[in-house]
Amino acid sequence: MLRVFLVRHGITVWNREARWQGHTDVPLSEEGIKQAEQASHRLKSEDIRAVWSSDLKRAAVTADLIAKPHGLEVQTSLALRETMLGDWEGLTIPELIARGDEDTWLAMKNGSMNHRPPNSEPLEEMWNRIVEQFHLIKSGHDEGAIVIVGHGGSLRAILCDALGAGLPSLTRFQLENASISTLDFNEHRSWVKSVNVTCHLKPL
């Protein structure tokens, strides 16, 4: 059996300020580093044989803290990045409304798959690159455990794929910073064991 731990990166200043991050390479905050350390402590006793991560710093640093107790080097991939959010990256919701994008925001908020931030990555493209990369990673392992550190959007795509759910299900998950979700696989089927577990995160 193969176990896959999906870990969202620790928190950033932009997370706290509710700014859209996307591909912008925002580092972990001091709080985020402590969250990543707590996630690392939770996974320290697991039989982890590989750690993969988005190449963006907030994910890669989280992954490095998880990998070190196991003597592993993090393998990074651009394909595991968050969806690119175009002109909205760096903005808060009031700021994007002020620039005239309120209708697009409201459509997205209400679950529309057909409205996206101006000049952003199509959701289908994000979905395809992440799911393809996930299956490539998984194909290289058949036992023990691996960790994939990513982003809210990228990890939700992997969870939906494991459930056999399509793209419209992407918005039905909420993943907190430094949360851990767990998938199990054997040669016949897959299970979603847990989603958005945060009990390892203690008040800082």
Buried (B, 14 or more C-beta within 10 A) or exposed (E): EBBBBBBBBBBBBBBEEEBBBBBBEBBBBEBBBBBBBBBBBBBEEBEBBBBBBBBBBBBBBBBBBBBBBBEBEBBBBEBBBBBBBBBBBBBBBEBBBEEEBEEBBEBBEEEEBEBBBEEBBEBEEBBBBBBEBBEEBBEEBEEEBBBBBBBBBBBBBBBBBBBEBEBEBBBEBEBBBBBBBBBBBEEEEBBBEEBBBBEBBEEE
